[in-house]
Amino acid sequence: MTASNRWILGLARVRPGDRIEAWEHRQPRFTGTVSEVVPQLGIAWVLEDRTGLRRLVSIRGHRLRRSELVTSA
């Protein structure tokens, strides 16, 4: 199992600039770049790749894992 396939269990090691996937109900919801993290509250702000919108993500409401940056050729 690679590092990108492991689920993030807490936000203590997540930093701005990290890329993550957010999953909900066993389905991927979005991928983006972390802009802010509040580990004490279990939340992070993520800039979504597809829309460019900033989304609030809760560790309680989503399953998170690290994501690689995918570029098109």
Legacy VTK file of the C-alpha trace (Angstrom):
# vtk DataFile Version 3.0
C-alpha trace
ASCII
DATASET POLYDATA
POINTS 73 float
0.000 0.000 0.000
1.435 3.378 -0.980
1.245 6.468 1.189
-1.446 7.947 -1.075
-3.726 4.938 -0.457
-3.750 5.235 3.345
-6.703 6.967 4.969
-5.956 10.082 7.020
-7.133 9.390 10.575
-6.547 12.868 11.994
-5.518 16.276 10.723
-2.446 16.756 12.945
-0.084 15.904 10.060
-2.048 17.617 7.285
-0.538 20.929 6.177
-1.487 23.717 3.770
-0.337 22.693 0.303
-1.093 18.985 0.851
-3.293 17.378 -1.795
-6.183 15.252 -0.566
-9.199 13.308 -1.798
-12.437 13.633 0.166
-14.742 10.602 0.173
-18.323 10.451 1.404
-20.588 7.371 1.530
-17.790 5.277 -0.052
-17.684 7.565 -3.096
-14.987 10.096 -4.024
-16.469 13.610 -3.764
-13.577 15.856 -4.727
-9.820 16.318 -4.860
-8.026 19.500 -3.933
-5.264 21.358 -2.144
-5.449 22.117 1.574
-5.397 25.856 2.281
-6.024 25.882 6.066
-6.212 23.248 8.803
-7.718 23.351 12.314
-6.745 19.930 13.717
-8.302 20.650 17.127
-11.727 20.933 15.460
-11.102 18.222 12.865
-11.681 20.566 9.924
-9.748 21.817 6.928
-10.385 24.191 4.046
-9.623 22.663 0.651
-9.403 24.419 -2.726
-11.292 22.023 -5.007
-9.534 21.149 -8.279
-12.581 20.893 -10.523
-14.434 24.075 -9.523
-11.756 26.177 -7.860
-14.102 26.689 -4.900
-12.961 26.591 -1.302
-14.688 23.783 0.635
-14.876 23.063 4.346
-14.066 19.418 5.075
-14.740 17.677 8.375
-12.784 14.574 9.352
-16.049 13.340 10.913
-18.126 13.731 7.745
-15.585 12.538 5.191
-12.883 9.937 4.722
-9.699 11.620 3.556
-6.556 10.368 1.875
-3.555 11.976 0.253
-3.683 12.494 -3.496
-1.099 12.860 -6.229
-1.220 15.817 -8.617
-2.431 14.522 -11.979
-1.454 16.518 -15.049
-2.803 15.956 -18.524
-0.365 15.446 -21.388
LINES 1 74
73 0 1 2 3 4 5 6 7 8 9 10 11 12 13 14 15 16 17 18 19 20 21 22 23 24 25 26 27 28 29 30 31 32 33 34 35 36 37 38 39 40 41 42 43 44 45 46 47 48 49 50 51 52 53 54 55 56 57 58 59 60 61 62 63 64 65 66 67 68 69 70 71 72
